[in-house]
Amino acid sequence: MLSSLSLSLKAASPRYSPPPTPLRAVIIHLSIVLLWVFLFAMAFRYSGALAWSTGIAYVTYDTLLLVFVFWKTFDLAGGSLPFAFTDNDQSLAPTNLTKPANRASLGVIVAAHNEALVLPITLAALLAQIDPPDQIVVADDGSSDATASVMLELYGLTPPDMGLMSAASPTHPTISWLRLPHGGKAVALNASIVQMHTDIVLTVDGDTLLEAQAIGSVRDAFSNEPNLVAATGVLTPVCDASLSGRLFQWFQTYEYIRNFLSRYAWMQVNSLLLISGAFAGFRRSAVIEVGGFDPDCLVEDYELIHRLRRFGMLAGRGWTTRVLGTARARTEAPSTIGAFLRQRRRWFGGFLQTQFWYRDMVGDRRHGWLGLAMLPVKAVDTLQPLYGLTAFFLLIYFLLKGSLGVLAPVGWVIGSKIAIDLVFHLWSVYLYQRWAQTEANKGELAHTTHRLSFGLALLAALIEPFSFQLLRHLGAAWGWFYFLTGTQTWGKQSRGGLLTPK
């Protein structure tokens, strides 16, 4: 079955048989590079605000994206919120209130490599679901820690032969253990998918803790929408209790809020591409048809969505993706500068891989707004770190030179941008509290809601451009090195957030 999956991957992925790069994609990408060269040259030819044209372009682009998200999320501010969100403006019905007669079966893959400390917590959350999964597969990717002891002592599972799945747990019949040699997350997921029997597969990282209603929300969404092939829930980052961990959780909490509202906005124009593999639902038949997860991509979840959307368009399937406001989880997030930079290095390197492989989709009107808007925006994002870092270092350069003729007007630009960010921070926190925190689950989310104060959001908006945002850009710049050198790794991260009492 795995060999068949590999053949399907080669048939569906453009990286094996790259189509000609269309002129429109060349023009879009080249214009972004040439614009940076032109704007950077202006720093040494003009005075006043024009000398900081790179920064003005960066600020303008980011502001336009905020305006788009505000426009497409404005409906969340009025009236009663839907329990789940669909891919078009006309249908915002609470789809998970309708229980179809034949509900889709759902299995969970817990991808784990040396996650013995948090694995029992993750599995306990899955077993405690209001609508429990029909199957749980622990995809053990060559763990060398105490994972085997955990599986034996807590679930009565003896180690199966390498590459094979164990019988069901005698104490928890939905749990099975798949042992694999260490090959990476994508390999572990593929090996699990081909041995599962459910309609829907939910991928959950070993350090991700689902809230009680999450699986029911995912199951209902897929049961009600035959064309839905991928859906993501809403993730809340959790860091350890150290000082750096608290700071990173503070910044990442607001970052995650903005990101998930952005996903909702792009979903409104049927252009959602980012489905978080830490907590993602997929229609199993569709994933198998396009060849499963690509082991050669650093961000296998992001690449798979491109492949599903591209294949779905070419085959006339009408496949869609969505984000579910009532499917929520907590996930371990980096707590130190080093861990954060390594994570963003891998994320951005994989993003660049995917953009390169699927460059033929950029500007393609056959993909609708996905081709005409979302992918061109992502083309800009490939060089956004360069624009951001250039703007920052030019600002330092002008400060050291004492160029008051440049700094005064630039100060107005930066001040205006900070004011816009402040307003958007407040807006995003307000919407998030309405969207992802319904009356039925307020007690369950108490660990999150107390952190979402408007005062802290304001402070984050003031500090972030000169701290956290720069770290993001540095991680992305490192990702460029990863992409150009072809480096690949799943990465290693210390665990402590989910183990800390909340």
N, C-alpha and C positions, 0 to 999 in steps of 0.2 A: 504493500500500500504506500509506503514511503517513496518507493521508486516511481510510482504513478504520480504522487504529489510533486515530485521533482520535475517530471515531464510536464505537468500542468503549469508549474512555475515558469519553466522555460518558454512555454507557449504564450503565457499571459504577460510576462514581464518584458518591458521594452529594453532592459539592459542586456538581454541575450541577443536580440535582433533589433538593434537601435534603428528607429525610423529616421529619415533625413531630418535634420534640424530645420524647422521652417524659418523663413526669413523674418516673420513677425517676432519669433522668440529671440532671434539674433539682435534685432533692432531694439527690443525692450531691454535686454540685458546690457547691450553695448551702450545704450543711451544712459543707463544708470552709472556706468563707469566713467564715461566721458563727462557727464554732468559733475561728478566728484572732482575730476581733474580740473575742469573749468572753474568750479567754485573755490577749490583750494588755491589755484593760481591768483584768484582775486584778493586773497589775503595779503599778497605782496605787491599789488598794483593799485589798490584803492585804500581810502581811509573811511572812517565812519562805519556805519553798520554793514556796508558792503564788504568790508574786510573780513567780516565774520559770516559770509554768505553760506558757508558749509553748515554752520550752526543754525542759521535761519531756515535753511532747507530741511534740516533734521527736525527742528521744532515744528515747522509747518506740516510736514508729513505725519508726525506723531499726533498733532492736533486734529488733522483731518480724519485719522482713524478713530480718535475719541468721539468726534462728531458723528461718524457713522455708527459706532456702537450706541451712543446716546439715542440716535434716531431709531435704531432697530430694537432697542430695549425699552423704549418709552411706554409701550403698551403694558409692560409689567408694573408700572406705577399706578395704574387705575383699575378699579374693579377687583373682583376676586381672581386670584391667580389660578392658572391651570395646574393640574397635578403633574402633567407631563407635556412636553412641547413637541410639535410636529415640524415638518420641514417647509411649511408655507404660511403665509400671513393669514390665509382664510380659515385655517383649521387650528384652533387653539383649545379644542375640547379636552376635558379631563379623561383621556383615553383609558387610564388605568381604573376608572370606575366601571367600565364595561368588561364583564368577565365572559369571554367567549366560551362556547360549549367545549371546544377542543383546544385547550391551552397547550402551548408549546412546551415540550420537555426541555429542561435546562440542566446542564452540567457545568461544574466549575473546575478550572485548571489552576492549581496553586503552583506557580513556577518558583522553585526554591533552590538556592545554592548557598549552603552554609547558613541557614536561617533557623537553626534549632531553637534559639532563644525566643523568637517571636512566632514561630510556626504554631505552637499550641494556642496562642491568642487568636491568630488568624482563623484557625479551624474552629475554635469555639464560637467565634462570631458567625461563621457559616452555618454551624449546627443550630444556632439560636435564631435563625431567620424566621420571620412570621410565615413566609412561604419558602420552605427549605428546598434546596436543590435536589434533583433526582440522582445526581452523581457528583462525587468530589474526587478528583485525581490529584495527588501530590506528585508533581513532576520534579523528581529529585535529580538535579543536574550535577551529578558527581560530587555531592557534598562530602566533605572530609571532617565535619564537626560531629556533634552528637545527634544528628538527625535520625540515624538508625535506632538509637536508644529511645528517642521520643516516639517514633512510630511503633516500637515494640511495647514500651511501658504504658503509653497512653491509649493506644488503639489496637494492641494485640496483633500487630502485623510483623511477620518475619520477613527478612530481606528476600525479595524475589531475585531471580537471575537477572543479570544486567541486560537491559533492553526489554524486559518483560514486566507486565503489570501483575501485582499481587491479587489474590482473591480479596473479596470484600472484608472489611474489618468485622470481627465477631461481635464487637461492642457497638460499632457505629457502621451499619451495613452500607451506607452510601460512600464510605471512604475507601479508596484503593491507593496503592503506592506503586509508582512507576519509577524504577531505578535506571539511570542512564549514565554513561561516561560523560565527563564534563565537555560539553560542546557548545554551550551558550543558550540563552533564553529561547531563541527562535527554534533551535533544534528540539529543545524540550517540549515546546508548545506543539510543534508538528507531530512529534512522536505520540503525544497525548491525544490530539484531535483524531488521528486515524484509528485509535483504539476505543474511542468513545461512541456512544449510541444515541446521544440526545440531539434535539433539533437545534438548540442554542448552546453555545459554549461561552462561558464567562471567564476571562483571564483575570486572575487576581494575584498580584505579587505576594511573596511570602511575608512582606512587611506592611500589608494593607489590611485594615480592619473595617469590614462592612457594617453599616448600621442595619437595624432589624428589618426595615422595609425595603432594602435595596434590591434584593433578588426578585421580590414580587413586582417591583416597578419595571425591572428589565424584562421579566417574563411577559408581563401584560403588554408592554410596548411591542415586542416582537409578535405576540399572538394576534394583536389587532392590525398590524401592518405587514402584509406579505412581502412588500418591496423593501422593507427595512433590513439592511444587511450588517449594520454596525451601529452601536450606541455606546455612549460613555456616560458615566455618572459624574457627580460633583465631588471632587477630592478636597480635603482639608489637610494642609501639611502639619506634621508633628515633629518637633525637634527635641533633643535632650534638654535636661534642666540646667545645663551650664549657662554662663553668661552669654557666650557666643551663640549657643543654641536658642536662647530666648530672643536674642536680636534677630537671628535668621528666621525664626518662626514668625516674628512680628512682620518683617518685610515680606516673607513668602506668603503669609496669610492674605495680605492685600493684593499681592501679585496674582495668586490663584483666583481670588474673587474677580479681578479684572479679566483674567484669561477666560474664565468660564462664562462670564457675561459676553465676552467677545465671541465665544463659540456659539452662544445663543444667537447673537446678531448675524453671524455668517450662516447659521442654520436657516434663518429667516429667508435667505436668498438661495437656499439649497446648495450651499458651498462649504459645508463643514468638512474639514479634512483631518483635524486633530482629534483622534480618539485615544485617550490615555490608556496605554496597555496595562498600567497598574490596576485598572478597574474598567474593563471593556467587554461588551457583549457582542458576539458575532453569530450570524446565521451559519451554521456549520457547513451546510451544503454549498453555500457560496464561497466560503473560504477554501474548501477542498477543490472546487471548480477552478479557482484561480491559482492554486498551487501552494496554499498555506503561507506561513511566514518566511521571509527571505533571510537565511542565516548570514548573508553577506552584507546586510544593512545594519548600521549602528542603532537605528530606531525602527525596528521591525514593525511596530504598530502603525506608525505614520506612513511608512512605505506601503503597507498592505491596503490602507484606505485609498491611496492613489490608484493602486492596481485594481481594486474593486470598482472604483468610480470610472476608471478608464475602460475596463472590460465591460462594465454595465452599459456604458454609452455605446460602445462599438457593437455590442450584441443586442442593443435595444431592450435592455431589461428594466430600465427605470429605477435602478437601485438607489436607495437614499440612506442617509446617516443622520443621527440626531444626538442631542444631549438631553438627559433626563434630570429634571430638578429634584425629584423625590428619591433618586438612587444616589445615596451619599456614602462616603467612606472617609476614613482617616488614613493617611499614608506617611511613612517615615520620610523625612526630608533632611538634606544636609545641614549640619550644625556648625561646621567650621568653614573657613575660607577655602582651604584646600579641597575639602569634599565638594563644596559648592562649585568650584571652578572645574573639577573633574566631571561632575555631572553635566554642567553646561557645555563643556568641551565635547562630550559624547553626543549630547542632544543636537548641538549645532552642526557637528560633523556629519551626523546622520541626516539632518535636514538638508545639507548641501548635497549629499549623495542622492537623496530622493529628488531634489530639484533638478539635478543634472540628468538623472535617468528619465524623468518625465517632462523634459523640456518641450517635447512636442505638443503638450497640452496647453502651454502658455499662450494665451491670446486666441485659442481655438473656440469659435462661437458655438460649435456643436456641444460643448460642455456647459453652455449657458453662462450664468454669472460666475461659475467656478472657473471657467477658462478666461472670461473677459475681465474679471475683477480680482477674485481671490488669488489666482496664480500670478498675475502681474504684481500684486501686492507682495506676494512671497518672493518674487524676483527682486523687488526693492529690499526686502528684508535680508537677502544674502549679503548686502553691503551696508546695511544699517549700522552694524558695529563700527565699520570704517568711518562712516559719517559722524557717529557719536563720539568716538575717540578723537577724531580730527578736530571736532568742534571744541572738545575739552582742552586738548593740548594747545590749540590756537589761543584759547582764552588764557591759559597759563602764560603763553608767550607774550600776549599783549599786556598782561599784568606785570610781568618782569620788565618789560620795556617801558612801562608807565604810559602807555598810549591812551591818554584820557579821551582823545577824540573818537576812539573805537569803543572804549569801555563804557562810556556814558550811554550811547544808544543801545549797545548790547545789553546793558543792565536793564533797560526798559523791556527788551525782548524777553530776557530771562525772567524778569518779574511777572510779565504778562503770562508766560507759560506756566510758572509756578501757580499763579492764581487760577488758571484753567485746570491744572492738575488737582488743585485743592477742591474745586467744585466737583470734578469728576470722581475724586476719591469719596466724597460724601455721597454722591449719587450712587456709586457702585456699592457702597456699604448698605445704603438704604434698600436698593433693589435686591441685593443678596439676602438680606434679612427677610424680605418679603417672599423671595423666590424659593430659597432652599430651606427655610425654617417655618414650616406650617404649624398651626396650633397643635396638631396631633403629635408633633415631635419636638416641641420646645424643651421638654425635660431631657430628652435624649441628647440634645445638642447644647446642653448647658456649658460643656467644656469649651465650646467654640464661641457662643454668643457673648460671653463676658469680655472677650478680647476685641470684639468689633465695636469699640467705642468711637464716636465721631472725633473726639479729641485726639486719640492716638492716630486716627486716619489722617487728620490734618498734619500732625507731626511727621508722619511717614512721608507725606507728599512733599514736605519741606526738605527733608534730609535725603530722600531717595535719589534725586538726580545727581548728587555729588558723592554717593557711596554705593548703594546697592546696584544702581543702574550701571555704574562704571564696572562693577564686578561682573555683571551680566555680559557686558561688551568684551571684557577681557577673556571670559570663558568662551565666548563666541569666536574671538580671534584665535584662541587656542584650537577651537574646532576647525577653523580653516586649515591649520597645520595637520590636524587629524585627517581631514578630507584629502589634502594634497599628498600626504604620505601613505594613505590607505591603511592607517592603523585601526585595529579593531579590538575591543575588549568589552566585557559586560561590566567591568568595574567592581570596585570593592567599597562598601560603605559601612561605617560602624552603626550599630543599632542602639538606641537608648530612648527615643521618644515614646514609642508605644509601651515600653517597659516602665515608664515613669508614671506614677499614680496621677490621675487628672482630677 
